[in-house]
Amino acid sequence: MKKNRILYLVVACMASMSMFAQPGKSKEAKADKQYDKFAYVDAIKTYERIAAKGYKSQDLLQKLGDSYYFKADLDNAAKWYGELFAFTQDVAPEYYYRYSQSLKAVKDYKKADEMLAKFNEKSGNDLRAKLANSQKDYLAQIKRNSGRYTIENAGINSEYSDYGSAYFGNKVIFASARDTSGLGSRKHAWTGESFTNLYGAEMGDQGALSEAKRFGSNLNSKFHESTPAFTKDGKTVYFTRNNFLDGKKGKDARKTTLLKLYKATLDGDKWSNVTELPFNSSEYSNAHPALSADEKTLYFASNMPGTLGQSDLFKVEIKSDGTYGTPVNLGSTINTEGRETFPMVTSDNELYFASDGHPGLGGLDVFVAKAEADGSYKTVQNVGEPLNSSKDDFAFLINDKTRLGYVTSNREGGQGGDDIYKFRETKKLECEQFLSGVVTDKESGLPLANTKVTLSDANYKMLKETTTDKDGKFDFGQVVCSSKYYIKSEKAEYTTVETPTITADESGKTFVPVELEKAVKPVAVGDGLEKPFGIKLIYFDLDKSFIRDDAAVELAKILDVLEQYPNMEIDIRSHTDCRQTAKYNLALSDRRAKSTMAWLISKGIDKSRLTAKGYGESQLVNNCGCEPTNKSDCSEEQHQANRRSEFIITKL
């Protein structure tokens, strides 16, 4: 860093205003309904009853916990999540979060904190993980954003500090500490350079600049002037100057001359009527003005009361009568505990600014944020290399149409303390993702209108809520690229579903199809009992007919249904894979059917309600037949799918 670099109108006599300087690191409720010729089975109540009998699985316990969690019965949710964690802790991270929230409802804060800590550990959201992940993700984001600019020296730099630029017709106006006024020029005691004045250079093809000349003699004073912002008609300019007007220098309580914003109008070919803006103060600094495209809002940097960090970005309304509103801080998405400065706003409502508070490549980096319809900002992105470097990069200016512009930097290879560089943007940094989807009935495939759909971020903070239209569609509008979201879908008589999704890291649309299952489902003669329960079919080991532990859990569900519906009769149909002879397999499947029936009879089901038959290898569920050789190239997993028992309702 060069010794003589200017402090960008941050100081006149002291370093107290370094905040503007370049350097420094400073289930829902369910209905009980009966329909003619149908019986409705309440799956969740069945799950509770069979769990109470000791038949438990991870899937069953998760569904029980979720059913209560999503209907805000956190006491019962805590109970079943507790059972889940006693059964296994090999669960998705969100179950730690849900359990933590449920435990708070029963005032078990100690255990809730333990679960939340584990959630943070597993999801990477504790402070240490957050810092590490933010840096890692940030660098990856910079890499994705890089390579979109060509950049070169603007050709107007001196051995002194040249920085900041603004368009004025076919000219570029900037600040410079170059000494062109002879022996009588005043020097800044800290830098040995002249106080900065405004200079202009004609702009030719491809942004080439001609020789710089003094600009607006009535705007320049014996102190610092910088960062002008001109109205489109060229008749009004806002600019930064030390607290100096009409020959009088103002100071704060510490005798420091700070920065203020001024306005001047063009009278003929001369600038006149230099006035300071009414929200200035001698006790804090305002600097670096920028106009919105409609010229109704002025953006600027300040350390006024209400500032979040060393310097923040603010905006103020310019009223039709020429008066001003009250300055408004742009908020914590933009402003940090560090320095945010040098704003610039495009016609697309993109706010470019320099910051050392957002993670960057070093020093000040240029960032961009696009305003929402309500004027707020959701995300901030680093514009990437080569526009940003390991040094200070700031004062970004771009022509919306040509995508040519200028930026100031003190990167290696410059001529002075800071230099102005010309750049061309070859690709816009626009990652716009739009999130929408459709909710349908899982069994019928029909759209579900008036479904409540909620969008939450990766930390389960609710962001938006809507309902599906007549076609079952929902639309959350624009969301953040490369981000994780949770979509919760809720509708009466259906089981609530929470669907995770990750948006792409490039512009486009993310469409999420959601299927909801009936919480209370109809059954009829001829139906398989797996449909209303999602029961996994009963599977057997190779060449075996005994009931496995996992099969017992599923049989417990069948048992509960038979107990709740004493007139129901079922047919047990058992099968084998293709290996061994057809005769052998027929006998094996018959043993499996009888084994399954015997299990139910042992639990109290009358034999008259059950029929059982083996079908051998005659009803394979896949293409894994092996006649006549009794050999097959299918995997063990494929063969396992055929070794099963099914349960068909024969009477209600």
C-alpha positions as CSV (number, residue, x, y, z in Angstrom):
1,M,0.0,0.0,0.0
2,K,1.4,3.3,-1.0
3,K,2.3,5.9,1.6
4,N,0.6,8.7,-0.1
5,R,-2.8,7.3,-0.7
6,I,-5.7,9.7,-0.1
7,L,-8.3,9.0,2.6
8,Y,-11.3,9.6,0.2
9,L,-12.7,12.6,1.9
10,V,-12.8,10.9,5.2
11,V,-10.6,13.3,6.9
12,A,-9.5,16.9,6.8
13,C,-7.3,17.0,9.8
14,M,-7.6,13.7,11.6
15,A,-8.2,9.9,11.1
16,S,-11.5,9.9,13.0
17,M,-13.5,9.4,9.9
18,S,-11.7,6.3,8.6
19,M,-15.0,4.5,8.1
20,F,-15.0,6.0,4.6
21,A,-11.3,5.4,4.0
22,Q,-10.0,2.7,1.9
23,P,-7.5,1.0,4.2
24,G,-8.3,-1.1,7.3
25,K,-9.6,-4.6,8.3
26,S,-11.5,-3.5,10.6
27,K,-51.5,-33.4,11.2
28,E,-53.4,-31.3,11.1
29,A,-56.9,-32.5,12.8
30,K,-58.3,-35.6,11.1
31,A,-62.1,-36.3,10.2
32,D,-64.0,-39.4,11.4
33,K,-66.0,-40.2,8.4
34,Q,-67.8,-43.2,7.2
35,Y,-68.7,-43.7,3.5
36,D,-71.1,-46.3,2.2
37,K,-69.4,-49.6,1.3
38,F,-66.1,-48.4,2.7
39,A,-64.3,-48.6,6.0
40,Y,-61.8,-45.9,7.0
41,V,-58.7,-46.9,8.7
42,D,-56.9,-44.2,10.8
43,A,-53.3,-45.1,10.2
44,I,-51.8,-42.9,12.9
45,K,-54.0,-44.3,15.7
46,T,-53.1,-47.7,14.5
47,Y,-49.5,-46.8,14.7
48,E,-49.9,-45.7,18.3
49,R,-51.7,-48.9,19.3
50,I,-49.1,-51.2,17.8
51,A,-46.3,-49.1,19.2
52,A,-47.9,-49.5,22.6
53,K,-47.8,-53.2,22.1
54,G,-44.0,-53.0,21.5
55,Y,-43.9,-53.2,17.8
56,K,-41.7,-50.3,16.8
57,S,-39.6,-49.2,13.9
58,Q,-37.7,-46.0,13.0
59,D,-40.2,-45.1,10.2
60,L,-43.2,-45.7,12.5
61,L,-41.8,-43.5,15.3
62,Q,-40.8,-40.7,12.9
63,K,-44.3,-40.7,11.5
64,L,-45.9,-40.6,15.0
65,G,-43.6,-37.7,16.0
66,D,-44.2,-35.8,12.8
67,S,-48.0,-36.2,13.0
68,Y,-48.1,-34.4,16.3
69,Y,-45.4,-31.9,15.5
70,F,-47.2,-30.7,12.4
71,K,-50.5,-30.2,14.3
72,A,-48.6,-28.3,17.0
73,D,-49.3,-30.9,19.7
74,L,-45.7,-30.6,20.9
75,D,-46.3,-32.6,24.1
76,N,-47.1,-35.7,22.2
77,A,-44.5,-34.9,19.6
78,A,-41.9,-34.8,22.4
79,K,-43.1,-38.2,23.6
80,W,-42.7,-39.9,20.3
81,Y,-39.5,-38.2,19.2
82,G,-38.2,-39.3,22.6
83,E,-39.1,-42.9,21.7
84,L,-37.4,-42.3,18.3
85,F,-34.1,-41.2,19.8
86,A,-34.3,-44.1,22.3
87,F,-34.7,-46.4,19.3
88,T,-31.9,-44.9,17.2
89,Q,-30.0,-41.6,16.8
90,D,-29.2,-42.3,13.2
91,V,-31.8,-39.8,11.9
92,A,-31.8,-36.8,9.6
93,P,-30.6,-33.5,11.3
94,E,-34.1,-31.9,11.2
95,Y,-35.3,-34.5,13.8
96,Y,-32.9,-33.1,16.3
97,Y,-34.4,-29.7,15.6
98,R,-38.0,-30.8,15.9
99,Y,-37.2,-32.8,19.1
100,S,-35.5,-29.7,20.6
101,Q,-38.5,-27.5,19.8
102,S,-40.9,-30.1,21.2
103,L,-38.9,-30.4,24.4
104,K,-39.2,-26.7,25.0
105,A,-43.0,-27.2,25.1
106,V,-42.6,-29.5,28.1
107,K,-40.0,-27.1,29.7
108,D,-37.2,-29.6,29.4
109,Y,-34.8,-26.7,28.4
110,K,-31.6,-28.5,29.3
111,K,-32.3,-31.4,27.0
112,A,-33.7,-29.1,24.3
113,D,-30.4,-27.2,24.3
114,E,-28.5,-30.5,24.0
115,M,-30.6,-31.5,21.0
116,L,-30.2,-28.0,19.4
117,A,-26.5,-28.2,19.9
118,K,-26.5,-31.6,18.1
119,F,-28.6,-30.1,15.4
120,N,-26.1,-27.4,14.9
121,E,-23.3,-29.9,14.9
122,K,-24.9,-32.2,12.3
123,S,-26.3,-29.4,10.1
124,G,-23.2,-27.2,10.3
125,N,-25.0,-24.3,12.0
126,D,-23.1,-23.8,15.2
127,L,-20.9,-20.7,15.3
128,R,-17.6,-22.4,14.4
129,A,-19.2,-24.4,11.6
130,K,-21.1,-21.4,10.4
131,L,-17.9,-19.3,10.1
132,A,-16.1,-22.1,8.3
133,N,-18.9,-22.9,6.0
134,S,-19.6,-19.3,5.2
135,Q,-16.0,-18.8,4.2
136,K,-15.9,-22.0,2.2
137,D,-19.2,-21.3,0.5
138,Y,-18.3,-17.7,-0.1
139,L,-15.1,-18.5,-1.9
140,A,-17.0,-21.0,-4.1
141,Q,-19.6,-18.2,-4.8
142,I,-16.8,-15.8,-5.8
143,K,-15.4,-18.4,-8.1
144,R,-18.9,-18.8,-9.8
145,N,-19.2,-15.1,-10.1
146,S,-15.8,-14.4,-11.5
147,G,-14.6,-14.1,-15.0
148,R,-17.3,-11.7,-16.1
149,Y,-15.2,-8.6,-16.7
150,T,-12.4,-7.4,-18.8
151,I,-10.5,-4.7,-17.0
152,E,-7.6,-2.3,-17.9
153,N,-6.2,1.0,-16.8
154,A,-8.5,3.9,-17.8
155,G,-5.5,5.9,-19.1
156,I,-6.2,9.0,-17.1
157,N,-4.3,8.2,-13.9
158,S,-1.6,10.2,-12.3
159,E,1.1,9.4,-9.8
160,Y,-1.4,10.7,-7.2
161,S,-4.7,9.3,-6.1
162,D,-7.4,9.2,-8.7
163,Y,-10.7,7.7,-7.7
164,G,-14.5,7.7,-7.9
165,S,-16.3,8.5,-11.2
166,A,-19.6,9.7,-12.5
167,Y,-21.2,10.2,-15.9
168,F,-21.9,13.7,-17.1
169,G,-23.0,13.7,-20.7
170,N,-20.1,12.4,-22.7
171,K,-17.7,13.0,-19.8
172,V,-16.5,11.0,-16.9
173,I,-16.0,13.1,-13.8
174,F,-13.7,11.9,-11.0
175,A,-11.7,13.1,-8.0
176,S,-7.9,13.5,-8.2
177,A,-5.2,14.8,-5.9
178,R,-3.0,15.7,-8.9
179,D,-1.3,19.0,-8.5
180,T,-2.0,21.2,-11.5
181,S,-2.4,24.6,-9.9
182,G,1.3,25.7,-9.5
183,L,3.3,26.8,-6.6
184,G,0.3,28.2,-4.7
185,S,-1.4,24.8,-4.4
186,R,-2.4,23.7,-0.9
187,K,-1.0,20.3,0.2
188,H,-2.6,17.8,2.6
189,A,-0.3,17.5,5.5
190,W,-0.8,13.8,5.8
191,T,-0.2,12.8,2.2
192,G,1.9,15.5,0.7
193,E,-0.6,15.5,-2.1
194,S,-3.0,18.3,-3.0
195,F,-6.6,18.2,-1.7
196,T,-8.8,16.4,-4.1
197,N,-10.7,18.3,-6.8
198,L,-13.1,17.3,-9.5
199,Y,-11.7,16.5,-12.9
200,G,-13.3,15.6,-16.2
201,A,-12.3,13.6,-19.2
202,E,-14.1,13.2,-22.5
203,M,-15.3,9.6,-23.1
204,G,-14.7,8.1,-26.6
205,D,-15.4,4.8,-28.2
206,Q,-15.3,1.8,-25.9
207,G,-15.0,4.0,-22.9
208,A,-11.6,5.4,-23.8
209,L,-10.9,8.6,-21.8
210,S,-9.1,11.7,-23.0
211,E,-6.8,14.1,-21.1
212,A,-8.3,15.1,-17.7
213,K,-9.1,18.7,-17.0
214,R,-10.4,20.6,-14.1
215,F,-14.1,20.4,-13.8
216,G,-16.6,22.9,-12.3
217,S,-14.4,25.6,-10.8
218,N,-17.2,26.7,-8.5
219,L,-17.6,23.2,-7.2
220,N,-14.0,22.9,-6.2
221,S,-12.8,24.5,-3.0
222,K,-9.5,24.6,-1.1
223,F,-10.6,21.3,0.7
224,H,-11.7,17.9,-0.6
225,E,-14.4,17.5,-3.2
226,S,-15.3,14.0,-4.5
227,T,-17.9,11.6,-5.9
228,P,-20.4,13.7,-7.8
229,A,-23.8,12.4,-8.9
230,F,-25.5,14.2,-11.7
231,T,-29.2,14.3,-12.7
232,K,-29.9,13.0,-16.2
233,D,-30.5,16.5,-17.6
234,G,-27.1,17.5,-16.3
235,K,-28.5,20.5,-14.5
236,T,-28.1,19.3,-10.9
237,V,-25.2,17.7,-9.1
238,Y,-24.8,16.2,-5.7
239,F,-21.3,15.8,-4.4
240,T,-19.1,15.3,-1.3
241,R,-17.0,18.0,0.3
242,N,-15.5,18.7,3.6
243,N,-17.6,20.8,5.9
244,F,-16.8,24.1,4.1
245,L,-19.2,26.6,2.6
246,D,-19.0,30.3,1.8
247,G,-15.5,30.4,3.1
248,K,-16.4,29.0,6.5
249,K,-15.0,25.7,7.7
250,G,-17.1,23.7,10.2
251,K,-15.9,21.4,12.9
252,D,-17.3,18.8,15.2
253,A,-16.9,18.9,19.0
254,R,-13.5,17.4,18.6
255,K,-12.4,20.1,16.2
256,T,-12.5,17.8,13.2
257,T,-13.7,18.9,9.9
258,L,-16.0,16.1,8.7
259,L,-17.8,15.4,5.4
260,K,-21.1,16.7,4.1
261,L,-23.3,16.4,1.0
262,Y,-23.8,19.4,-1.2
263,K,-26.0,20.3,-4.1
264,A,-25.4,22.7,-7.0
265,T,-27.3,23.7,-10.1
266,L,-26.0,24.6,-13.6
267,D,-26.6,28.1,-14.6
268,G,-25.5,28.5,-18.2
269,D,-22.1,26.9,-18.2
270,K,-21.3,27.5,-14.6
271,W,-22.2,25.7,-11.4
272,S,-23.9,27.9,-8.8
273,N,-26.1,27.9,-5.7
274,V,-24.0,25.5,-3.8
275,T,-26.0,24.4,-0.8
276,E,-25.6,21.7,1.8
277,L,-28.3,19.1,2.2
278,P,-30.5,19.5,5.3
279,F,-29.7,16.2,6.9
280,N,-26.1,17.0,7.2
281,S,-24.4,17.5,10.6
282,S,-21.1,18.8,11.8
283,E,-21.0,15.8,14.2
284,Y,-21.1,13.0,11.6
285,S,-20.2,12.6,8.0
286,N,-22.3,12.0,4.9
287,A,-20.6,11.2,1.7
288,H,-20.6,9.5,-1.8
289,P,-24.1,10.3,-3.1
290,A,-25.8,8.2,-5.8
291,L,-29.2,8.8,-7.5
292,S,-31.9,6.2,-8.2
293,A,-32.9,5.8,-11.9
294,D,-36.0,7.9,-11.3
295,E,-34.0,10.4,-9.4
296,K,-36.5,10.3,-6.5
297,T,-34.1,8.7,-4.0
298,L,-30.6,9.7,-3.0
299,Y,-28.3,7.0,-1.6
300,F,-25.2,7.8,0.4
301,A,-22.8,6.6,3.0
302,S,-22.8,7.9,6.6
303,N,-21.9,7.3,10.2
304,M,-24.9,9.1,11.5
305,P,-26.8,7.9,14.6
306,G,-28.4,4.5,13.8
307,T,-25.4,3.3,11.9
308,L,-24.8,-0.4,12.4
309,G,-21.1,-0.3,11.8
310,Q,-18.3,2.0,11.0
311,S,-20.2,3.4,8.0
312,D,-23.5,2.4,6.6
313,L,-25.5,3.0,3.4
314,F,-28.6,5.1,3.7
315,K,-31.3,6.4,1.4
316,V,-33.4,9.5,1.5
317,E,-36.5,10.6,-0.5
318,I,-36.2,13.6,-2.8
319,K,-39.6,15.1,-2.7
320,S,-41.3,16.8,-5.7
321,D,-41.0,20.2,-4.0
322,G,-37.3,19.9,-3.6
323,T,-37.3,19.0,0.1
324,Y,-36.0,15.7,1.6
325,G,-37.5,12.9,3.7
326,T,-35.8,11.3,6.7
327,P,-32.7,9.2,5.9
328,V,-33.3,5.5,6.2
329,N,-30.7,2.9,6.9
330,L,-30.6,0.2,4.2
331,G,-30.6,-2.5,6.9
332,S,-28.5,-5.4,8.1
333,T,-28.6,-7.3,4.8
334,I,-26.5,-4.6,3.3
335,N,-24.8,-3.0,6.3
336,T,-22.4,-4.8,8.6
337,E,-20.2,-3.9,11.5
338,G,-17.6,-2.9,9.0
339,R,-17.6,-0.3,6.3
340,E,-20.2,0.0,3.5
341,T,-19.6,2.9,1.2
342,F,-19.6,4.2,-2.5
343,P,-23.2,3.2,-3.5
344,M,-24.3,3.1,-7.1
345,V,-27.8,2.2,-8.3
346,T,-28.8,0.9,-11.8
347,S,-32.1,1.2,-13.7
348,D,-32.7,-2.5,-12.7
349,N,-32.6,-1.5,-9.0
350,E,-29.3,-3.2,-8.5
351,L,-27.3,-1.6,-5.7
352,Y,-23.5,-1.8,-6.1
353,F,-21.4,-0.8,-3.2
354,A,-18.0,-1.4,-1.6
355,S,-17.6,-3.2,1.7
356,D,-15.0,-4.7,4.0
357,G,-17.7,-6.2,6.3
358,H,-19.0,-8.8,3.8
359,P,-16.4,-11.6,3.2
360,G,-14.2,-10.6,0.3
361,L,-10.9,-11.1,-1.4
362,G,-9.2,-8.5,0.7
363,G,-9.8,-4.9,1.7
364,L,-12.8,-3.3,0.1
365,D,-14.6,-5.4,-2.5
366,V,-17.5,-4.5,-4.8
367,F,-20.8,-6.2,-4.0
368,V,-24.2,-6.1,-5.6
369,A,-27.8,-6.6,-4.2
370,K,-31.0,-6.3,-6.1
371,A,-33.9,-4.5,-4.4
372,E,-37.2,-6.4,-3.9
373,A,-40.5,-4.8,-4.9
374,D,-40.9,-3.4,-1.4
375,G,-37.4,-1.9,-1.5
376,S,-35.8,-4.4,0.8
377,Y,-32.7,-6.5,0.0
378,K,-32.5,-10.3,0.5
379,T,-29.1,-11.2,-0.7
380,V,-25.7,-9.7,-1.4
381,Q,-23.2,-11.1,-3.9
382,N,-19.5,-10.4,-4.5
383,V,-19.1,-9.5,-8.2
384,G,-15.9,-11.7,-8.3
385,E,-12.6,-11.4,-10.0
386,P,-11.0,-9.7,-11.8
387,L,-13.0,-6.6,-10.9
388,N,-12.3,-7.4,-7.3
389,S,-8.8,-8.1,-6.1
390,S,-6.8,-8.7,-3.0
391,K,-6.5,-4.9,-2.6
392,D,-9.2,-2.2,-2.3
393,D,-11.8,-2.1,-5.0
394,F,-14.6,0.5,-4.9
395,A,-16.5,3.3,-6.6
396,F,-18.2,1.0,-9.2
397,L,-19.8,2.8,-12.1
398,I,-21.5,1.1,-15.1
399,N,-23.6,2.1,-18.1
400,D,-26.8,0.0,-18.0
401,K,-26.9,-0.3,-21.8
402,T,-23.3,-0.6,-23.0
403,R,-22.1,-2.5,-19.8
404,L,-19.0,-0.4,-19.9
405,G,-17.9,1.2,-16.7
406,Y,-15.2,2.3,-14.3
407,V,-13.9,1.1,-10.9
408,T,-11.2,2.4,-8.6
409,S,-8.5,0.2,-7.1
410,N,-5.1,0.3,-5.5
411,R,-4.2,-3.1,-6.9
412,E,-0.6,-3.9,-7.9
413,G,0.6,-2.3,-11.1
414,G,-1.1,1.0,-10.7
415,Q,0.4,4.4,-11.2
416,G,-0.7,6.3,-8.1
417,G,-2.2,5.7,-4.7
418,D,-5.4,4.7,-6.3
419,D,-6.2,4.4,-10.0
420,I,-9.3,4.3,-12.1
421,Y,-9.8,1.2,-14.3
422,K,-12.0,0.8,-17.3
423,F,-14.0,-2.4,-17.5
424,R,-16.5,-4.2,-19.7
425,E,-19.1,-6.6,-18.2
426,T,-19.2,-9.6,-20.5
427,K,-21.9,-11.5,-18.6
428,K,-24.4,-10.1,-16.1
429,L,-24.4,-11.5,-12.6
430,E,-28.0,-12.5,-12.4
431,C,-29.0,-15.7,-10.7
432,E,-32.7,-15.5,-10.5
433,Q,-34.5,-18.6,-9.2
434,F,-38.3,-18.9,-9.0
435,L,-39.8,-21.6,-6.9
436,S,-43.2,-23.2,-7.6
437,G,-44.9,-26.6,-7.6
438,V,-48.0,-28.6,-7.5
439,V,-49.8,-30.7,-4.8
440,T,-51.6,-33.8,-5.9
441,D,-53.4,-36.8,-4.2
442,K,-50.8,-39.6,-4.2
443,E,-53.3,-42.3,-5.0
444,S,-55.5,-40.6,-7.7
445,G,-53.0,-38.1,-9.0
446,L,-55.6,-35.4,-8.9
447,P,-54.7,-31.8,-7.9
448,L,-55.4,-30.7,-4.4
449,A,-56.8,-27.2,-4.3
450,N,-56.7,-25.0,-1.2
451,T,-53.8,-26.8,0.3
452,K,-51.8,-24.7,2.7
453,V,-48.2,-24.5,1.6
454,T,-45.4,-22.9,3.7
455,L,-41.9,-22.1,2.7
456,S,-39.1,-22.2,5.3
457,D,-35.3,-21.7,5.0
458,A,-32.6,-24.1,5.9
459,N,-33.0,-23.2,9.5
460,Y,-36.7,-23.7,9.5
461,K,-37.5,-20.0,9.6
462,M,-40.9,-19.4,7.8
463,L,-40.5,-17.2,4.8
464,K,-43.8,-17.3,2.9
465,E,-47.2,-19.0,3.1
466,T,-49.7,-19.5,0.4
467,T,-52.5,-21.9,-0.8
468,T,-52.8,-23.9,-3.9
469,D,-55.1,-22.8,-6.7
470,K,-57.8,-25.0,-8.4
471,D,-55.1,-26.9,-10.3
472,G,-53.2,-27.6,-7.1
473,K,-50.4,-25.2,-8.0
474,F,-48.5,-22.9,-5.8
475,D,-45.9,-20.2,-6.5
476,F,-43.5,-18.7,-4.1
477,G,-42.0,-16.3,-6.6
478,Q,-38.3,-15.4,-6.6
479,V,-36.0,-17.2,-4.1
480,V,-32.3,-17.3,-3.5
481,C,-30.1,-19.4,-5.8
482,S,-28.2,-22.4,-4.5
483,S,-30.2,-22.5,-1.3
484,K,-32.0,-25.1,0.7
485,Y,-35.7,-24.7,1.5
486,Y,-38.4,-26.8,3.1
487,I,-41.9,-26.8,1.6
488,K,-44.6,-27.9,4.1
489,S,-48.0,-29.0,2.6
490,E,-51.0,-29.3,4.8
491,K,-54.6,-30.2,4.0
492,A,-57.5,-31.6,6.1
493,E,-57.8,-35.4,5.8
494,Y,-54.2,-35.7,4.5
495,T,-50.9,-36.4,6.1
496,T,-48.7,-33.3,6.3
497,V,-45.5,-33.5,4.2
498,E,-42.4,-31.5,4.5
499,T,-40.4,-31.6,1.2
500,P,-36.8,-30.4,1.1
501,T,-35.5,-28.8,-2.1
502,I,-32.3,-27.0,-3.2
503,T,-32.4,-24.3,-5.8
504,A,-29.9,-24.3,-8.6
505,D,-26.9,-22.0,-8.7
506,E,-27.9,-20.5,-12.0
507,S,-31.0,-18.6,-13.3
508,G,-34.1,-20.7,-13.8
509,K,-37.2,-22.2,-12.3
510,T,-37.4,-24.9,-9.6
511,F,-40.6,-26.9,-9.8
512,V,-41.5,-29.2,-6.9
513,P,-44.2,-31.8,-7.2
514,V,-45.7,-32.8,-3.8
515,E,-47.9,-35.9,-3.2
516,L,-50.2,-36.1,-0.2
517,E,-51.6,-39.3,1.2
518,K,-55.0,-39.5,2.8
519,A,-54.7,-39.7,6.6
520,V,-58.0,-41.6,6.8
521,K,-58.2,-44.0,3.9
522,P,-61.0,-46.1,2.4
523,V,-60.6,-49.9,2.0
524,A,-62.8,-52.4,0.2
525,V,-63.0,-56.1,-0.7
526,G,-60.2,-56.9,-3.0
527,D,-57.8,-54.3,-1.6
528,G,-54.4,-55.0,-0.3
529,L,-53.9,-53.7,3.2
530,E,-50.6,-52.2,2.3
531,K,-52.4,-49.2,0.6
532,P,-53.9,-47.5,3.6
533,F,-50.9,-48.1,5.7
534,G,-48.0,-48.0,3.4
535,I,-47.2,-51.4,4.9
536,K,-44.1,-53.0,3.7
537,L,-44.9,-56.4,2.4
538,I,-43.7,-59.3,4.6
539,Y,-40.4,-60.6,3.3
540,F,-38.6,-63.8,4.0
541,D,-35.0,-64.9,4.0
542,L,-33.8,-67.2,1.3
543,D,-35.2,-70.7,1.7
544,K,-36.8,-69.7,5.0
545,S,-40.4,-69.4,6.3
546,F,-40.0,-68.0,9.8
547,I,-41.2,-64.5,10.6
548,R,-38.3,-62.0,10.8
549,D,-38.2,-59.1,13.3
550,D,-38.9,-56.5,10.7
551,A,-41.9,-58.5,9.4
552,A,-43.3,-58.7,12.9
553,V,-43.7,-54.9,12.9
554,E,-45.6,-55.0,9.7
555,L,-47.7,-58.0,10.9
556,A,-48.6,-56.0,14.0
557,K,-50.2,-53.4,11.8
558,I,-52.3,-56.2,10.1
559,L,-53.2,-57.5,13.6
560,D,-54.4,-54.1,14.7
561,V,-56.6,-53.7,11.7
562,L,-58.2,-57.1,12.2
563,E,-58.8,-56.2,15.9
564,Q,-60.5,-53.0,15.0
565,Y,-62.7,-54.6,12.3
566,P,-63.9,-58.0,13.7
567,N,-65.9,-58.8,10.6
568,M,-62.9,-58.4,8.3
569,E,-61.4,-61.5,6.7
570,I,-58.2,-61.6,4.7
571,D,-56.4,-63.9,2.3
572,I,-52.7,-64.4,2.9
573,R,-50.8,-64.9,-0.3
574,S,-47.2,-65.9,-0.1
575,H,-44.5,-66.2,-2.8
576,T,-40.9,-67.2,-3.5
577,D,-38.2,-66.2,-5.9
578,C,-37.4,-68.3,-8.9
579,R,-34.5,-70.3,-7.5
580,Q,-35.0,-74.0,-6.8
581,T,-37.6,-76.0,-8.7
582,A,-41.2,-74.9,-9.2
583,K,-42.4,-77.8,-7.1
584,Y,-40.1,-77.0,-4.2
585,N,-41.0,-73.3,-4.3
586,L,-44.7,-74.0,-4.2
587,A,-44.2,-76.0,-1.0
588,L,-41.9,-73.3,0.4
589,S,-44.5,-70.5,-0.3
590,D,-47.2,-72.6,1.3
591,R,-45.1,-72.9,4.5
592,R,-44.6,-69.1,4.4
593,A,-48.3,-68.6,4.1
594,K,-49.1,-70.9,7.0
595,S,-46.3,-69.4,9.1
596,T,-47.8,-65.9,8.6
597,M,-51.3,-67.2,9.4
598,A,-50.0,-69.0,12.5
599,W,-48.4,-65.7,13.8
600,L,-51.8,-63.9,13.6
601,I,-53.7,-66.8,15.2
602,S,-51.1,-66.9,18.0
603,K,-52.0,-63.2,18.6
604,G,-55.7,-64.0,19.0
605,I,-57.2,-63.8,15.5
606,D,-59.8,-66.5,14.8
607,K,-58.6,-69.0,12.2
608,S,-62.0,-68.7,10.4
609,R,-61.1,-65.1,9.4
610,L,-57.9,-66.2,7.6
611,T,-57.1,-68.1,4.5
612,A,-53.6,-68.8,3.3
613,K,-52.1,-70.1,0.1
614,G,-48.7,-70.3,-1.5
615,Y,-48.1,-69.4,-5.1
616,G,-44.5,-70.4,-5.4
617,E,-42.7,-68.5,-8.2
618,S,-45.7,-68.1,-10.4
619,Q,-46.3,-64.4,-9.5
620,L,-42.9,-62.7,-9.7
621,V,-43.0,-58.9,-9.3
622,N,-40.1,-58.5,-11.7
623,N,-38.3,-60.2,-14.6
624,C,-36.3,-62.5,-12.4
625,G,-37.5,-65.8,-13.6
626,C,-35.0,-68.6,-14.0
627,E,-36.7,-71.6,-15.5
628,P,-35.7,-74.0,-16.7
629,T,-32.1,-73.7,-15.3
630,N,-33.0,-72.5,-11.8
631,K,-30.4,-69.8,-12.4
632,S,-30.7,-66.1,-12.6
633,D,-28.4,-63.0,-13.1
634,C,-30.7,-60.9,-10.9
635,S,-29.3,-59.4,-7.7
636,E,-30.1,-60.6,-4.2
637,E,-32.2,-57.4,-3.7
638,Q,-34.3,-58.2,-6.8
639,H,-34.9,-61.8,-5.6
640,Q,-35.8,-60.5,-2.2
641,A,-38.7,-58.5,-3.7
642,N,-40.3,-61.8,-4.7
643,R,-40.0,-63.5,-1.3
644,R,-43.1,-62.0,0.2
645,S,-46.6,-62.3,1.8
646,E,-49.5,-60.2,0.7
647,F,-52.8,-59.5,2.5
648,I,-56.0,-59.1,0.5
649,I,-59.4,-58.2,2.0
650,T,-62.0,-60.9,1.2
651,K,-64.8,-59.7,3.5
652,L,-65.7,-56.5,5.4
